[in-house]
Amino acid sequence: MSNPTSIFTPASLTARSVDVTVTGLDGAPEVAAHGIPVSPGVDVPALLGLDRDALSAVGFTGAVGETLVLPGTPIRVAYGTGPQEEISSTSVRDAAAACSLAVSRSTALALDLPGSTDEAGAFATAAVEGALLARYSYRLGRPSPSAPLAALMLRTGADGVAAAEEGARRGQILVRTAERSRDLANAPGGALTAARFAELATEIGASAGLRVEVFDEAALRDLGCGGLLGVNLGSVDPPRMVKLTYEPSGTPSGRLTLVGKGIMYDSGGIALKPGDLMHAAMKNDMTGAGAILAAMTALGELDCPTQVTGFLMCTDNMPSGSAMKLGDVLTIRGGTTVEVLNTDAEGRLVMADALVLATEEPTDAIVDIATLTGACMRALGTEIAGVMGNDSGVIDQVRHAGERVDEPVWELPLARRYRKELDSTIADLKNLGGPNAGAITAALFLEEFVDGRPWAHLDIAGTAQADAANGWRNKGATGFGARLLVDLALNFTAPGR
């Protein structure tokens, strides 16, 4: 029997290649399909070959997400962009995705960009993201129902070509970031163990100019990382902590530390999860760590001015005769003791070690990201992540990054009136609060380990997995957070500056 890790290699994270070009609007493009933007209430582009009355007769209004495919050579696609005064990067991303999916068997697509040439750069980025991410698929042994795009041409006014070229370059980097994060989270747990994840991080991190340090079980023991080691007790696969460091070429504008939950597969441990579809999705419980790895590989290409350090805490959570038991007490890095009341509340245990390590180095802010609580998913659903923290400025930066890349987050209160629910009679803390406000008590647990540093916590339990495709958002593991973290790092401002 072959080693299951052999199906997941660095090449599988970088194999997709699309020829993206930018041109002016002269003539009709020589491609299989041509997307032509249409807005309500304005003249229909002559290239489409239909007037407003003809479009109205078939119910096409120009709303975002609407498409009308006209057969021919090339295939012409009217794609709605919404009212001209409301066109934004978000609507362009959604519209480009709809157009790309409308001709999902075409391997070459031209898109005329909407809006003015003043917006060509930002809209080119969004169009590349929408058109390419909409065609993403992760399949082992089966072809995708959509053909992968081999060529994408963006067309804009002559004055906007240079800006659109730079925007398209940025879009391609962000697409690779999102796809890499999706690939990692979609990989079967038997293929992507903690050790294999560390190997991949070493290979692709080094190629991206990152300094990569891997800590094995012995090193973790020396560091006193009792949370990560405790969760790993039931597994035959050893744990790994991966530390990534990105240094900008000049003097850093700030120092940001990222902490990611990397539970490669979460059975719940002794507190075994039900054997349902949610359990089957638990290969994605490392989405936080995957998002950080993917995001940090993009920072050099985008000339990020912020120094960024990432701690990725990787293990699976399995039941066995040696597994962590309910009632056990673990000692976190730094000496805090934690009584384990539920082995399925394991993510906060592995992240606690990393948060302490993050405070031991110079940093302006710490942001952690984790598929942490079902309670957050119940509160905010599957399209909005939760954010909490001890610094409103850092929280606002996370929220604004989410708005810019359309990975929305909503602030929940870090209500310290619930802190007493974490009190233990035999240890410093319990790893579980009461039956209510589970997302908040989980965040309060994490706050215990940040030593007052400016900190924000992203709970992506709901957004990490999608039951159905929706535009550029794919079915399955979504890689939510990777593009958000890139934007956060690019625009990060140290609190108080």
C-alpha positions in Angstrom: 0.0 0.0 0.0 1.4 3.4 -1.0 2.1 6.1 1.6 -1.0 8.4 1.6 1.2 11.4 2.0 2.6 10.8 -1.5 -0.7 12.2 -3.0 0.0 15.6 -1.5 3.1 17.3 -2.6 4.4 20.9 -3.0 3.6 20.5 -6.8 -0.1 20.1 -5.9 0.0 23.5 -4.2 1.4 25.3 -7.2 0.3 23.3 -10.3 -2.4 25.6 -11.6 -1.1 28.1 -14.1 -3.2 30.6 -16.0 -1.9 33.0 -18.7 -3.3 36.4 -17.7 -2.9 39.3 -20.1 -4.2 42.9 -20.2 -5.1 44.8 -23.4 -7.0 47.8 -24.6 -10.5 47.7 -26.0 -9.7 47.7 -29.7 -11.6 45.2 -31.7 -13.0 41.8 -30.6 -10.7 39.4 -28.8 -9.8 36.1 -30.4 -10.8 33.9 -27.5 -13.4 31.2 -27.0 -15.6 33.4 -24.8 -15.9 37.1 -24.3 -17.6 38.6 -21.2 -19.2 42.1 -21.8 -20.3 44.1 -18.8 -23.8 45.5 -18.7 -25.2 47.9 -16.1 -28.9 48.8 -15.7 -29.9 52.2 -17.1 -26.9 52.8 -19.4 -26.2 52.0 -23.1 -25.5 48.4 -23.9 -22.0 47.9 -25.4 -22.3 47.5 -29.2 -20.0 44.4 -29.1 -22.8 42.5 -27.5 -25.0 42.8 -30.6 -28.2 43.2 -28.6 -30.0 46.3 -27.4 -31.7 47.0 -24.1 -35.1 45.9 -25.3 -33.8 42.6 -26.4 -32.1 42.0 -23.1 -35.3 43.0 -21.2 -37.3 40.6 -23.3 -35.4 37.7 -21.8 -35.4 39.1 -18.3 -31.8 40.3 -18.2 -31.5 43.5 -16.1 -27.7 43.9 -15.5 -27.9 43.0 -11.8 -24.7 41.5 -10.3 -24.6 37.8 -10.9 -26.9 37.8 -14.0 -25.5 36.3 -17.2 -26.8 35.8 -20.7 -24.8 33.5 -23.0 -25.0 34.1 -26.7 -23.6 31.3 -28.9 -21.2 32.1 -31.7 -17.5 32.6 -32.3 -16.5 33.8 -29.8 -19.3 33.0 -27.4 -20.5 36.4 -26.0 -21.6 36.7 -22.4 -23.5 39.6 -21.1 -22.6 39.8 -17.4 -24.4 42.1 -15.0 -22.3 44.5 -12.9 -25.1 46.4 -11.1 -25.7 50.1 -11.2 -22.6 52.0 -12.4 -22.5 54.2 -9.4 -22.4 51.1 -7.1 -19.7 49.1 -8.9 -17.0 48.0 -6.4 -14.3 45.5 -6.1 -16.7 43.2 -4.4 -19.3 43.4 -7.2 -16.7 43.0 -9.9 -15.3 39.9 -8.2 -18.9 38.4 -8.0 -19.7 39.4 -11.5 -16.5 38.0 -13.0 -17.2 34.7 -11.1 -20.7 34.5 -12.6 -19.3 35.1 -16.1 -16.6 32.5 -15.7 -19.1 29.9 -14.5 -21.5 30.7 -17.3 -19.0 29.4 -19.8 -17.4 26.8 -17.6 -16.3 24.6 -20.5 -14.3 27.4 -22.1 -10.6 27.4 -21.3 -10.0 30.9 -22.6 -12.0 33.9 -21.5 -11.8 37.6 -22.2 -13.4 40.1 -19.8 -14.1 43.7 -20.5 -13.6 45.5 -17.2 -16.5 47.7 -16.0 -16.1 51.1 -14.4 -13.7 53.9 -15.3 -10.0 53.5 -16.0 -9.3 55.2 -12.7 -10.5 52.0 -11.1 -8.8 49.6 -13.5 -6.1 48.4 -11.0 -8.5 47.4 -8.2 -11.1 46.0 -10.6 -8.5 43.9 -12.5 -7.4 42.3 -9.1 -11.1 41.5 -8.3 -11.8 40.2 -11.8 -8.9 37.8 -11.7 -9.9 36.6 -8.3 -13.5 36.1 -9.3 -12.9 34.4 -12.6 -10.2 32.0 -11.5 -11.4 31.1 -8.0 -14.8 30.3 -9.4 -13.2 27.5 -11.4 -11.3 26.1 -8.5 -11.8 22.4 -7.7 -10.0 19.8 -5.5 -10.3 16.3 -6.8 -8.4 13.1 -6.4 -8.9 10.7 -9.3 -11.9 12.5 -10.9 -12.0 15.3 -13.4 -13.6 18.6 -12.5 -17.0 19.4 -14.0 -15.6 22.7 -15.0 -12.6 23.1 -17.3 -9.7 24.9 -15.7 -9.0 28.3 -17.2 -5.8 28.3 -19.2 -6.0 31.9 -20.4 -7.7 35.1 -19.1 -7.6 38.4 -21.0 -8.7 41.6 -19.3 -9.6 44.5 -21.5 -9.8 48.1 -20.4 -9.4 51.6 -21.7 -5.9 52.5 -22.9 -5.3 54.9 -19.9 -6.0 52.0 -17.5 -3.8 49.2 -19.1 -0.7 49.8 -16.9 -2.8 49.9 -13.7 -4.8 46.9 -14.8 -1.5 44.9 -15.5 -0.3 45.6 -11.9 -3.8 44.7 -10.6 -3.9 41.5 -12.5 -0.5 40.5 -11.1 -1.7 41.1 -7.6 -4.9 39.2 -8.4 -2.9 36.2 -9.5 -0.9 36.2 -6.3 -4.0 36.3 -4.2 -5.6 33.5 -6.2 -2.6 31.3 -5.6 -2.9 32.2 -1.9 -6.5 31.3 -1.7 -6.1 28.1 -3.7 -3.1 27.0 -1.6 -5.2 27.5 1.5 -8.1 25.6 0.0 -5.8 22.7 -1.1 -4.3 22.4 2.4 -7.7 22.3 4.1 -9.3 20.0 1.5 -6.4 17.4 1.8 -7.4 14.1 3.5 -6.2 13.9 7.0 -4.3 10.7 6.3 -2.4 12.5 3.5 -1.6 15.7 5.4 -0.3 14.8 8.8 1.4 17.3 11.1 4.8 16.0 10.0 3.9 16.3 6.3 2.5 19.8 6.8 5.8 20.8 8.3 7.7 19.4 5.4 5.4 21.3 2.9 5.8 24.5 5.0 9.6 24.1 4.8 9.6 23.6 1.1 7.1 26.2 -0.1 8.0 28.6 2.7 11.7 28.6 1.8 10.9 29.2 -1.9 8.8 32.2 -0.8 11.7 33.7 1.1 10.4 32.8 4.6 12.6 31.6 7.4 11.1 28.3 8.5 11.7 26.5 11.8 10.2 23.2 12.7 9.9 21.9 16.2 9.5 18.2 16.7 8.2 16.4 19.8 11.5 16.6 21.7 11.8 20.3 21.0 8.2 20.9 22.1 9.0 19.1 25.3 12.0 21.3 25.9 9.8 24.4 25.3 7.2 23.1 27.7 4.3 23.1 25.2 2.1 21.0 27.3 -1.1 22.0 25.4 0.1 20.7 22.0 1.8 17.6 23.5 -1.4 16.8 25.5 -3.7 16.9 22.6 -1.3 14.7 20.6 -1.2 12.0 23.3 -3.8 9.8 21.5 -2.2 9.9 18.1 0.3 7.7 16.3 1.4 10.7 14.3 3.8 13.1 16.1 3.1 16.8 16.5 4.9 19.7 14.9 5.1 23.4 15.6 6.1 25.4 12.6 7.4 28.9 13.0 7.5 31.1 9.9 9.2 34.5 9.7 8.9 37.1 7.0 11.3 40.1 7.0 10.6 43.0 4.7 13.4 44.4 2.6 13.5 47.7 4.4 12.9 48.8 8.0 9.6 47.1 9.1 6.6 49.4 9.4 5.3 47.2 12.2 5.6 43.7 13.7 2.6 41.3 13.5 2.4 37.8 15.0 -0.1 35.2 13.7 -1.1 32.1 15.5 -2.9 29.3 13.7 -4.8 26.2 14.9 -3.5 23.2 13.0 -5.6 20.2 14.1 -5.0 18.0 11.0 -8.0 15.9 11.9 -10.3 16.3 14.9 -12.1 13.2 16.0 -12.9 14.9 19.3 -10.5 12.6 21.2 -12.0 10.6 24.0 -15.1 13.0 23.7 -15.7 11.4 20.3 -17.7 13.5 17.8 -20.9 11.9 16.3 -20.3 10.0 13.0 -22.0 12.6 10.8 -21.1 14.9 7.9 -19.6 17.5 10.3 -17.2 14.8 11.6 -16.2 14.0 8.1 -15.3 17.6 7.5 -12.9 17.7 10.4 -9.9 17.3 8.1 -10.4 21.1 7.7 -9.7 21.8 11.4 -6.3 23.0 10.4 -7.7 25.8 8.2 -6.2 28.5 10.5 -2.7 27.2 10.2 -3.2 26.6 6.4 -4.5 30.2 6.0 -1.4 31.6 7.7 1.0 29.4 5.7 -0.7 30.4 2.4 -0.9 34.1 3.3 2.8 34.3 4.4 4.0 32.8 1.1 2.5 35.8 -0.7 4.1 38.6 1.4 7.4 38.8 -0.4 5.8 39.0 -3.9 3.6 41.9 -2.7 6.4 43.8 -1.0 4.7 43.7 2.4 6.3 46.3 4.7 5.3 44.5 7.9 7.5 42.0 9.7 5.3 38.9 10.2 5.8 35.9 12.4 3.6 32.8 12.2 3.2 30.0 14.8 1.4 26.9 13.4 0.4 24.4 16.0 -0.1 21.0 14.3 -1.4 17.7 15.5 -4.4 15.5 15.1 -6.8 14.8 18.0 -7.4 11.1 18.3 -8.9 8.6 20.8 -6.7 5.7 21.9 -5.5 4.0 25.1 -2.9 6.8 25.5 -5.2 9.7 24.7 -5.7 12.8 26.9 -8.6 12.1 29.4 -11.4 14.2 30.7 -10.1 15.5 34.1 -6.5 15.5 33.1 -4.4 18.6 33.9 -2.0 20.0 31.3 0.7 22.6 31.9 0.9 25.2 29.1 4.1 27.0 28.1 4.8 29.4 30.9 3.4 27.3 33.7 -0.4 27.9 33.5 -2.3 24.7 34.4 -5.5 23.7 32.6 -8.1 21.1 33.7 -9.4 19.3 30.6 -13.2 19.0 30.9 -13.7 18.2 27.2 -11.1 16.7 24.9 -13.0 18.2 21.9 -12.1 21.7 23.1 -8.6 21.0 22.0 -7.8 23.9 19.7 -7.5 26.4 22.5 -5.0 24.1 24.2 -2.6 24.0 21.3 -2.9 27.7 20.6 -2.3 28.6 24.2 1.3 27.4 23.9 1.8 29.5 20.8 0.3 32.7 22.3 2.7 32.5 25.1 5.6 32.1 22.7 4.3 35.0 20.7 4.5 37.3 23.8 8.1 36.3 24.4 9.3 38.1 21.3 8.9 41.8 20.3 5.5 42.2 18.6 3.0 45.1 18.1 0.0 42.8 17.9 -1.1 39.2 17.9 -3.9 37.8 15.7 -4.9 34.2 16.0 -7.2 32.3 13.6 -9.0 29.1 14.3 -11.9 26.9 13.5 -12.7 27.1 17.2 -16.3 26.9 18.2 -19.6 25.6 16.9 -21.1 28.4 19.0 -19.7 31.0 16.7 -21.1 29.2 13.7 -24.5 29.1 15.4 -24.4 32.8 16.1 -23.0 34.1 12.7 -23.7 31.3 10.2 -21.4 30.0 7.5 -20.5 33.3 5.7 -19.4 35.5 8.5 -16.5 34.9 10.9 -16.4 36.1 14.5 -13.7 38.4 15.9 -13.0 39.3 19.5 -10.0 40.8 21.2 -8.6 43.3 23.8 -7.7 46.1 21.4 -10.3 47.9 19.3 -7.7 49.2 16.9 -6.5 45.7 16.0 -10.0 44.4 15.7 -10.9 47.3 13.4 -7.9 46.5 11.2 -9.0 42.8 11.0 -12.6 43.9 10.2 -11.5 46.4 7.5 -9.3 43.7 5.9 -12.2 41.4 5.7 -14.3 44.1 4.1 -11.7 44.8 1.4 -11.4 41.1 0.4 -15.0 40.2 1.0 -14.2 37.7 3.8 -16.5 39.4 6.4 -16.1 39.3 10.1 -18.4 40.5 12.9 -17.2 41.6 16.4 -18.6 39.6 19.3 -18.1 41.0 22.8 -15.2 39.8 24.9 -17.6 39.8 27.9 -15.4 39.3 30.9 -18.4 38.7 33.2 -18.2 35.1 31.8 -14.6 34.7 32.8 -15.5 33.0 36.1 -16.9 30.0 34.1 -13.4 29.1 33.3 -12.4 28.8 37.0 -11.2 25.3 38.1 -11.0 23.9 41.6 -7.8 22.0 40.9 -6.0 24.0 38.2 -5.6 27.6 37.1 -8.2 27.2 34.3 -10.7 24.9 32.8 -10.7 24.4 29.0 -14.5 24.8 28.8 -17.0 27.3 30.1 -20.7 26.8 30.5 -23.3 25.7 28.0 -23.9 29.2 26.6 -21.7 31.9 25.0 -19.2 29.2 23.9 -17.4 31.5 21.4 -16.9 34.1 24.0 -15.6 31.8 26.8 -13.2 30.2 24.2 -11.8 33.7 23.4 -11.6 34.5 27.2 -9.5 31.3 27.6 -7.1 32.5 24.9 -6.9 36.0 26.3 -5.3 34.4 29.5 -2.1 33.7 27.4 -1.5 37.0 25.6 0.0 38.9 28.6 -1.9 42.1 27.8 -0.5 42.4 24.2 -2.8 43.9 21.6 -4.7 40.9 20.3 -7.5 39.8 18.1 -9.0 36.3 17.8 -10.7 35.1 14.6 -13.2 32.2 14.9 -13.7 30.8 11.4 -15.5 27.6 12.4 -18.5 28.5 10.3 -16.7 30.0 7.3 -14.1 27.3 6.8 -16.5 24.9 5.0 -19.2 25.4 2.4 -21.9 22.9 1.6 -22.5 24.4 -1.8 -20.6 26.6 -4.3 -21.6 30.3 -4.3 -19.9 32.3 -7.1 -16.1 32.4 -6.4 -16.7 30.6 -3.1 -16.2 26.9 -3.7 -17.9 23.9 -2.2 -15.8 22.2 0.5 -13.0 23.8 2.4 -13.0 27.5 1.5 -9.6 28.6 2.7 -11.3 31.5 4.4 -8.9 33.9 6.1 -5.8 33.6 3.8 -6.6 36.7 1.7 -7.8 38.5 4.8 -4.5 37.9 6.5 -2.5 39.1 3.4 -4.5 42.3 3.4 -4.1 42.8 7.1 -0.3 42.4 6.9 -0.1 44.8 3.9 -2.0 47.5 5.7 -1.0 46.8 9.3 -0.4 49.8 11.6 1.0 49.2 15.1 -1.5 50.2 17.8 -0.7 53.7 19.1 1.0 54.9 16.0 
